[in-house]
Amino acid sequence: MNPFALVLLLIMLAVVLPFYFANARRGKEIQSAFDLQKRILDKFGSNSELLAYLESDAGKRLAEMPGVGPRHVYLRVLTALQAGIILVAAGSTIIFARRFIENSTDQHRMAFIGALGLGLGIGCLVSAGVTYGIAKAWRLLQEDPPRQRVPG
């Protein structure tokens, strides 16, 4: 395999893997929040104690679903948009750059890698659009996007 094609493949992996690991981290955070909610709810001896707690400010915060809400929907859409734009650009660049390779076998390999990146990028862009459309239809979004800085 041409070293240039190998470098381009490694660059594509370097772009995709951080999104995978960030998604896995978010999943672990949500799971730990659910586990905490379950342990807290198991501490209550009666329904009246639980109801009184859930009506308090702390209880209302506990009852909120972690990982759900406008902020998280915007983050999901933005992440998919970022991945899509980067993958489309990388795939297109690889497809364009294959013209400068003399070996026809390497040209075919680069065309495959470029088409894979392009297809994944388009898929991410479509996913972002569908996610935004569904979130808007389900009224999960606020009128204005959140202006606060989102850690992450």
N, C-alpha and C positions, 0 to 999 in steps of 0.2 A: 504494500500500500504506500502510496505517495506520502512523504512526511507532511506535506501541505494539507492533504485531506485529513490526516490524523490530527493535526493541530486544529483544524476547523471543527472536527468532531468533538475534540476535547473542549473547545470553546462553547459549543452548543450544550454539552453536558454541564459546563460551569454555569451556564445561564439557567438551565432547567432545574438542577439539583437544589439550589437555594430556595426556590419556590416550593419544592417538595418538602424540604426540611422545615420551612416555616409553617406549612400546612400541618405537618405532623406535630409540631410544637403547639400550635393552636388547639389541635385535637386533644393533646394531653392536658392543656390548661382547662379546657372545657370539662374533660372527664374528672379532673381533680376538683373543680368547682361543684360538679354534681355529687361527687363523693362527700365533700364537705357538707353540702345541703342535706344529704341523707343522714350523715352522722348527727347533725344538729337536730333534725326532725325526730330521730330515734330517741333523743334525750327527754322528750316531753312525755309525761305520764298520762295525760288526759287530753281529750279533744278541746276542752275549754282553754287549757293552758296554751295549746298550739294555736288556737284561734286568736287568743289575746296577743300572742307574740307576732303572728302574721299581720295583725292590724297596726303594729308599731312600725316606726320608720325602718328599724333594723330588719324587721320581718318582711317588709315590702321589698327591701333590697335583696334579701335572701330569696324571695319568691321570683325575682326577675330571672329570666333564662340567661345564663352566660353565653356569650358568643352570638347573641341575637340582638337585633335592633339596627337602627339606621347607620350607626357608626360601623358596625361589622359588615353590613351589606355594602356600604361604600368601599370598605377595605377589600372585600372579595371582588367587586367589580374592577377596582383600580388594579389589583394584583393581576387579574386575568388580562386586563388591557395592557399592562406593562409587559407581561410574558408574551402576549400576542404580537405586540409591536416589535419586541426584540427578536422573537423567532422568525417573523416575516422578514425583517431586515437581514438577519443572519442567513436564512435560507435563500433569499434572493441574491445576496452577495456570493454565496457559494455557487449557486447556479451560474451567475455571471462570471465568476472567477474560473470556472472549469474550462472556459474557452482558451485560457492561457496555458493549459496543460497539454503537452504534446501526446502523451500516451492515451490511447482511446479507452483502455480499461480503467485508468484513473479518472478519465472524464465521466464514464458511466457511474463510477462509485460516487464521485462528487455530485453528479446529477441526482443520484438516489438520496444522498445525505441532504442536499439542498431542498429536494422535494419533500423530504420528511420534515425538515425544519419549517418549510413554508406551510405544509399541511397542518402541523401542530400549531403554528402561529395563527392561521386562519381559524382553526378550531377554538383557540383561546379567545379570539376576538368575537366569534359567534357566541361563545359561552358567556362572555361579559355582557353582550347585548341582551341575550335571553335572560340572564340573571337580573339585569336592571329592569327589563320589561316585566318580569314576574313580580319582582319586589315592588315595583310601582303599582301593578294591578292589585297586589295584596295589601297595598297601603302600608308597607314597611318603611317607606322613606319619608323624611320630613321635606318641607318645602325647600329649604336651603340645606346644602351639605354641611356637615359639622365643620366648624372653624377652629376647633381646638387641635393642638398637635397630638397626633396619635402615636404612642410608643410602639415600637415593634420591629 
